[in-house]
Amino acid sequence: MAQFSTRCQYCFGEMQVERMRCSTCGVAVEGKFEMSPLSRLSKEQQELVLDFLKLSGNLKSLAADRDISYPTLRLRLDKVIEIISSPIPQEVRRQKNVLDALEDGGISAAQAEEILKNKENSEGNKPA
């Protein structure tokens, strides 16, 4: 099964779940469903949270398991806490997603500029 992403691969805006289906009987429900704050985390951050829980919150064990220093682990967990604790306006989150994709090498600088520029142009054309 494909990994679910909360961001659009085209414009990096926030995706919204509108349909759910039971894998046993096939019954489907449509509507607008609220996403968990954990869905805002990257795949790597979600794996970090799962490992943290599996190790009963023991940071020393988690740092050793991941072969990283305690301060590095603490920084990563602080970032996770920041993401799930603060509501971020959708456009700010979209811009951050574009910059994250650029930093991760998922898109080029030219693509990032085009994505951000297209959003600005479409907002400028909206009636007042």
Contacts in CASP RR format, 6 or more apart in sequence:
PFRMAT RR
TARGET T0000
AUTHOR 0000-0000-0000
METHOD contacts of the structure
MODEL  1
MAQFSTRCQYCFGEMQVERMRCSTCGVAVEGKFEMSPLSRLSKEQQELVL
DFLKLSGNLKSLAADRDISYPTLRLRLDKVIEIISSPIPQEVRRQKNVLD
ALEDGGISAAQAEEILKNKENSEGNKPA
3 43 0 8 1.000
4 39 0 8 1.000
5 15 0 8 1.000
6 14 0 8 1.000
6 15 0 8 1.000
6 35 0 8 1.000
6 39 0 8 1.000
6 40 0 8 1.000
7 13 0 8 1.000
7 14 0 8 1.000
7 15 0 8 1.000
7 94 0 8 1.000
7 97 0 8 1.000
8 14 0 8 1.000
8 15 0 8 1.000
11 94 0 8 1.000
11 115 0 8 1.000
11 118 0 8 1.000
11 119 0 8 1.000
12 94 0 8 1.000
12 95 0 8 1.000
12 97 0 8 1.000
12 98 0 8 1.000
12 101 0 8 1.000
12 115 0 8 1.000
13 90 0 8 1.000
13 93 0 8 1.000
13 94 0 8 1.000
13 97 0 8 1.000
14 90 0 8 1.000
14 93 0 8 1.000
14 94 0 8 1.000
16 32 0 8 1.000
16 33 0 8 1.000
16 35 0 8 1.000
17 32 0 8 1.000
17 33 0 8 1.000
17 35 0 8 1.000
18 30 0 8 1.000
18 31 0 8 1.000
18 32 0 8 1.000
18 33 0 8 1.000
19 28 0 8 1.000
19 29 0 8 1.000
19 30 0 8 1.000
19 31 0 8 1.000
20 28 0 8 1.000
20 29 0 8 1.000
20 33 0 8 1.000
21 27 0 8 1.000
21 28 0 8 1.000
21 29 0 8 1.000
22 28 0 8 1.000
37 83 0 8 1.000
37 84 0 8 1.000
37 85 0 8 1.000
38 46 0 8 1.000
38 49 0 8 1.000
38 84 0 8 1.000
40 83 0 8 1.000
40 84 0 8 1.000
40 88 0 8 1.000
40 93 0 8 1.000
41 49 0 8 1.000
41 80 0 8 1.000
41 83 0 8 1.000
41 84 0 8 1.000
42 100 0 8 1.000
45 76 0 8 1.000
45 79 0 8 1.000
45 80 0 8 1.000
45 83 0 8 1.000
48 62 0 8 1.000
48 66 0 8 1.000
48 76 0 8 1.000
48 77 0 8 1.000
48 80 0 8 1.000
49 80 0 8 1.000
51 62 0 8 1.000
51 65 0 8 1.000
51 66 0 8 1.000
52 59 0 8 1.000
52 62 0 8 1.000
52 77 0 8 1.000
55 61 0 8 1.000
55 62 0 8 1.000
55 65 0 8 1.000
59 70 0 8 1.000
59 73 0 8 1.000
59 74 0 8 1.000
59 77 0 8 1.000
60 70 0 8 1.000
62 73 0 8 1.000
63 69 0 8 1.000
63 70 0 8 1.000
63 72 0 8 1.000
63 73 0 8 1.000
66 73 0 8 1.000
68 76 0 8 1.000
88 96 0 8 1.000
91 119 0 8 1.000
94 119 0 8 1.000
95 116 0 8 1.000
98 107 0 8 1.000
98 112 0 8 1.000
98 115 0 8 1.000
98 116 0 8 1.000
99 112 0 8 1.000
101 107 0 8 1.000
101 112 0 8 1.000
102 108 0 8 1.000
102 109 0 8 1.000
102 111 0 8 1.000
102 112 0 8 1.000
107 115 0 8 1.000
END
